[in-house]
Amino acid sequence: MSTIGIASTRAMDQTKPSVNERIALQGAIDVHFYTTHPELIDKRLTELDEEWDIERTLQLNSAALTLLGLALAITRGRGWLLLPLAVQGFFMQHAVQGWCPPLPIMRRLGIRTEVEIQAERYALMAVRGDLSE
């Protein structure tokens, strides 16, 4: 398994099974929809190319909150340095353990891992006939 696969499954491993099941069910529902509307598969594959996975979403939020905390520390006071300190601590925790406090919230919001996005992609490609010999 590649490093990308390991990183993608760590978030799933740290997510409640019921949340993983809900995300998987939604993916299955989406694939089923496109089996009855194959003319829309190309559009959906383009959407999947643009979908942000959980890792990218965590990276963006970490950077944004860190920069916000630094800006507030410069303009409002040094106490705001606690925000980037906490955010980067959480981000480090995610890098080491595969879990951080925002992860369960983002997963409940339906933000998928790269593995989950790729599973839908391959299912749609199979429906379209791309994977047949």
C-alpha positions in Angstrom: 0.0 0.0 0.0 1.3 3.5 -0.8 1.8 6.2 1.7 -1.2 8.1 0.3 -3.4 5.0 1.0 -2.2 4.7 4.6 -2.9 8.4 5.2 -6.3 8.1 3.7 -7.3 5.1 5.7 -6.0 6.4 9.0 -8.8 9.0 9.0 -11.3 6.3 8.3 -9.9 4.2 11.1 -10.3 7.1 13.5 -13.9 7.7 12.5 -16.9 6.2 14.2 -18.1 3.2 12.1 -21.6 4.7 11.8 -20.1 7.8 10.2 -18.0 5.7 7.8 -21.1 3.7 6.9 -23.1 6.8 6.2 -20.4 8.2 3.9 -20.1 4.8 2.2 -23.9 4.6 1.8 -24.0 8.0 0.2 -21.3 7.0 -2.2 -23.2 3.9 -3.1 -26.4 5.9 -3.6 -24.4 8.3 -5.9 -23.1 5.4 -8.0 -26.5 3.9 -8.3 -27.9 7.2 -9.5 -25.3 7.3 -12.2 -26.0 3.8 -13.3 -29.4 5.0 -14.4 -28.0 8.3 -15.8 -24.8 7.3 -17.5 -24.8 10.5 -19.6 -23.9 12.4 -16.4 -20.9 10.2 -15.4 -18.3 12.5 -17.2 -19.6 15.5 -15.3 -19.5 13.5 -12.0 -15.9 12.4 -12.7 -14.9 16.0 -13.2 -16.6 16.9 -9.9 -14.6 14.1 -8.2 -11.4 15.6 -9.6 -12.2 18.8 -7.8 -13.5 17.3 -4.5 -11.2 18.0 -1.6 -10.4 15.1 0.6 -10.1 15.2 4.4 -6.3 15.7 4.4 -6.5 18.7 2.1 -9.3 20.2 4.1 -7.4 19.8 7.3 -4.3 21.4 5.8 -6.3 24.4 4.6 -8.1 24.9 7.9 -4.8 24.6 9.8 -3.1 27.2 7.6 -6.0 29.6 7.7 -6.5 29.4 11.5 -2.8 29.7 12.1 -2.6 32.8 9.9 -5.7 34.3 11.5 -4.2 33.7 15.0 -0.9 35.4 13.9 -2.7 38.4 12.4 -4.8 38.8 15.6 -1.7 38.5 17.7 -0.1 41.3 15.7 -3.2 43.5 15.8 -5.0 42.6 19.0 -2.4 41.2 21.4 -0.1 38.3 22.1 -2.8 36.2 23.7 -4.0 35.3 20.3 -0.8 33.3 19.8 -2.6 30.5 21.6 -4.8 30.0 18.6 -1.9 29.0 16.1 -0.2 27.1 18.9 -3.4 25.0 19.5 -4.1 24.6 15.8 -0.5 23.4 15.0 -0.6 21.1 18.0 -3.7 19.5 16.6 -2.2 19.3 13.2 0.9 17.6 14.6 -1.3 15.2 16.5 -3.1 14.4 13.2 0.3 13.7 11.5 1.4 11.4 14.3 -1.8 9.6 15.3 -4.2 10.2 12.3 -6.7 11.9 14.6 -7.2 15.5 15.7 -10.3 17.3 17.3 -11.6 18.7 14.0 -11.5 15.3 12.3 -14.8 13.8 13.7 -16.6 17.1 12.9 -15.4 17.1 9.3 -16.2 13.5 8.8 -19.7 14.0 10.1 -20.1 16.8 7.6 -19.3 14.2 4.9 -15.8 15.1 4.0 -14.3 12.0 2.5 -10.9 10.5 2.3 -9.0 10.0 -0.9 -9.7 6.3 -0.7 -13.5 7.0 -0.6 -13.3 9.4 -3.5 -11.3 7.0 -5.6 -13.7 4.1 -4.8 -16.6 6.2 -6.3 -14.4 7.1 -9.3 -13.5 3.5 -10.0 -17.1 2.4 -9.6 -18.3 5.0 -12.1 -15.6 4.1 -14.5 -16.7 0.4 -14.2 -20.3 1.5 -14.9 -19.1 3.4 -17.9 -17.2 0.4 -19.2 -13.7 1.9 -18.8 -12.4 -1.1 -16.8 -13.6 -3.9 -19.1 -11.0 -5.6 -21.3 
